[in-house]
Amino acid sequence: MPADKVPDTPVEVLVDLLTKAKEIAAASGNAPEELTSHLQKALDIASGLDEYLEKMSTQESEHLTELYKKTVSHDWDQVHKQGKTKFRLPKECITGHVEGQTLKMLIHISQAKRVLEIGMFTGYGALSMAEALPDGGCLIACELEPYLKEFAQPIFDKSPHGKKIIVKTGSAMDTLKELAAAGDQFDMIFVDADKNNYINYYKFILDNNLLKLRGVMCVDNSLFKAKVYLKDTTDNNGLALREFNQFVCADPRVEQVIIPVRDGISVIRRASVDAERMTAQCEITDDEVFRGIQGRPILDRMRLDGEVAYVTGAGQGIGRAFAHALGEAGAKVAVVDLDQVKAEAVTKELFLKGITAISVTADISKSDDVQRMIDTIVSKWGAIHIACNNAGINMNSASEDTSLEEWDQTFNVNLRGTFMCCQAAGRVMLKQGYGKIINTASMASLIVPHPQKQLSYNTSKAGVVKLTQTLGTEWIDRGVRVNCISPGIVDTPLIHSESLRPLVQRWLSDIPAGRLAQVTDLQAAVVYLASDASDYMTGHNLVIEGGQSLW
């Protein structure tokens, strides 16, 4: 720590005290060598911590670096003397690299989209968090001093993430009241403002539900120079933060932990509902709607953590999108495709996203391949919870010209292959007493798409729906649900070929949505059908076609 720097965190205070103790011991001339050695060791540990954290934390962006340098080199005393700020603002107020990366990580972990910051200073923390927000995310920063908005805005404008930041100047409490009146809510709230008002901000936020269900509140300076826990504290800010910490710790609505980063960050979340306590306060119906099934909120019920899934035809198109969706929801995924290279490519994609996956090469029109696929997955992961039978082919010909070869080839993959996969996976699932089978049918199971002629495809997909309905009713009482998804016309590179361009215009005129389906339009459906949330659905044909089958 530089000699002219005022200790600002518990570690810096500790370094300062150890340095002085070492100097006193050296000046006395008779301090035991063992005492001097221990003092030096303690000083080395304390003084090296912050520097090590800086080195081991992900480096800040160029725009954060520029904002930091601009802040620490600014003459804040002169700014205050000129009347540009109401208060003298020490440069030490800046959030800084390690704390900025901590906030950024919390945004990532909580998957926040809307953030509220109370107390911005020069915007280092705001920009750190904005960098972690997704496109379309928003951070509202409350700042008392208009000068600070002017100071930060040029760098916000340079950053590709600055457009996510909205700065509201004036009283933070007034802004909170406006947000509450508008029914606004936030995934994460960061408080770093006037210490005496922390408790008022906290109460208002919780009392007015500004923090979303499962949201996180972060509060800075909660270890304030160690003065919050030293018995002889007389510092007003230290006493205010001590009261705040004690209030939060005793509040049954929340759980909290203080992370000793720099001057301390409190991380606070709503606790699970205490039904007995709530019943004493107001009339509630304590049931699964209130608590969630097995205490799990609806989004948790759509998680697939620990589940084993496979997707056939997963090397491209709809199957690839299904594999990604199931993996993102938490499942292990076997990527099955006739083309080994394509299956391995998708498996690599999943691995890069942190999803456990394997590739399996199989021709589902062959019974031996189907059984080998099932055996491979069970041997690897011990179970199959989700069977996504998506592989299919389509060949066009006028009905009078449709050959038996075309008919048989289409049915062997689309219907016979789907049946063999259902049966082989179903045997595993029936033995387990649980499973979800999801077949890919088509809008062609409901209507006759035109002007293309595809008799064998249309008929085979109608058969997939009836197969699904039959198995769905027969197996549900044994724990296995069988459903199917019927997509409309899906936008693929093939559709944009020169030969199909006239057909695309005709199809678009038949679709109320005014566009073709994207594979991403189908992903939520496969996750829903694979999850516990769809346990009461079986034998259902879920049609996703932009309304085309209604005209």
Helices and strands as residue ranges (DSSP letters): H 10-28, H 33-56, H 62-73, H 76-81, G 91-93, H 97-110, E 114-118, H 124-132, E 138-143, H 146-158, G 162-164, E 165-169, H 172-181, E 186-191, G 195-197, H 198-207, E 211-220, G 224-226, H 236-250, E 254-259, E 265-270, H 275-281, H 288-291, H 298-301, E 308-312, H 317-328, E 332-337, H 340-352, E 357-361, H 367-381, E 386-389, G 399-401, H 404-411, I 412-417, H 418-432, E 435-440, G 443-445, H 455-475, G 476-478, E 480-487, G 493-496, G 498-500, H 501-509, G 519-522, H 523-530, G 532-534, E 541-544, G 548-550
